[in-house]
Amino acid sequence: MRTLIVAAVLVATTAAAATAAGRPSRTIEGTWTARAEGADRLHLTMHHETSTWGNTTDRSQLQGLSDADIHAETSTPVAFRIDREPGLIELEGSFRQGRGSGHFTFAPNRQFAGTLRSLGIRGADDVSEQDLLQLAWAGVSARYVRDIQAAGMERMTVDELAGLAAVGVTPAWLAEMRRLGYGGLSPDDATGMRAVGVTAEYVSAMARAGYPRIPADDLTGMRAVGVTPEYVAALRAAGIRDLPVDEVTGMKAVGVTPEYIAELRAAGLADVPADELAGMRAVGVTAAYIREMRAAGVSGLDTDGLTSMRALGVTSAYVRELAAAGVTGLTSERLAELKALGIRPGAGAMRRRN
C-alpha cells in the first residue's frame, strides 16, 4: 500500500511539473539572417510565421560560431546555438563575407514559466512557446527579472518583460533615470525611452537646453525625431525661442531647419509662428514656391494661403490658366477655394471637375 501511495505521488508530481505552464512543450522552427557589425558583434534577425525580430549581440553569446566562419570568403556551413533560461535556440546555415542566413529550431524550457510566476510576472500562466522564444532571444533570465524589479520595475507582463530586455533596459539605466527625476517609469515608458536612445546624457543636455523634467512620453517623442540641444540652440539663433515641447518636436519631425526659416524670410515671410512654420514645411511650401506664385501674379501670399494652396496642389500653371480664362482677384485664399471646389479653366469657360 505504501508503495502504491508513493508511486501515485510521484506520478502526480511529474504531471504537475509537465503542465506547470499549462500545456506540453513543442519546438518552433523559423529562419534567420545575420550581418557582421564591427569586430565582435552580429546583428541577427529571426523570422517565424508572421513575426520578425532582431537585435545586435556579442559574438560571445553565439556558441560555436567563429570570426573565421563569419568572414569566410566562400560560403561556409555553420551550426551554432544560443542557450538561455527560457530555452535553447539552435541555428544552422551558412556565412560568406560577413553575411549569413539559415534555419533555426527553438526548444522551449517550460519550467521557466513557473519561474516567472514565482517572480510575480503577470500572464506567466499563459506563456506560449512563442513568448518563451522572444524571452530567450531578448536574454531574459531570473536574475534579470529580480534586478530590474529591485531597480523599481516591479509590475510587468510577460510581453512587457520581453520588450524591456529587447531594447536594453537595465538596472543601471533605470537607476540613472530615477536620479534624473524619472523614477517609477511604467514598462511602456521605459521601453519607449530606451528604444529611441534616451540616455542620462541626453536627459541632462535637454534640461540644460531649457527642457527639464518633461514627461517621459514627450521626452521619447523629442528623441525619436532627433531634437537635440544643438537643434534648439540653432532655432534660438534664428529667432525661434521658448517653444513648447510639442511645437519643437513637430518642427523637427517635418524638417524645419534654421536654413528653411532663413529662406522663407528672404522670400518675404518674416516672423512666422512655429506652428505655421511646421504646417508650411509639412505640405512643401518653399521659398521657390513663394517666388513662383508671386511671379504668376498671386496676391495676399500669407502663411495660411500658401499652406492651403500647396496642400491642394495649386501650381503656377493653374494660376495662369485661370488668369487666361478671365478670372481676376487671384489671391491665395481665392485660389485655394477654387482648387478645393475642383474648378478648372477649359475652352475659355470655367468648369467644375467631376
Secondary structure, DSSP 8 states (H G I E B T S, - for coil): -HHHHHHHHHHHHHHHHHTTTSS----EEEEEEEEEETTTEEEEEEEETTEEEEEEEEGGGSBT--HHHHT-SS-EEEEEEEEETTEEEEEEEEEETTEEEEEEEEEE-THHHHHHHHTT-BTGGG--HHHHHHHHHHT--HHHHHHHHHTT----BHHHHHHHHHHT--HHHHHHHHHTT-TT--HHHHHHHHHHT--HHHHHHHHHTT--S--HHHHHHHHHHT--HHHHHHHHHTT--S--HHHHHHHHHHT--HHHHHHHHHTT--S--HHHHHHHHHHT--HHHHHHHHHTT-B---HHHHHHHHHHT--HHHHHHHHHTT----BHHHHHHHHHHTEEEETTEEEE--
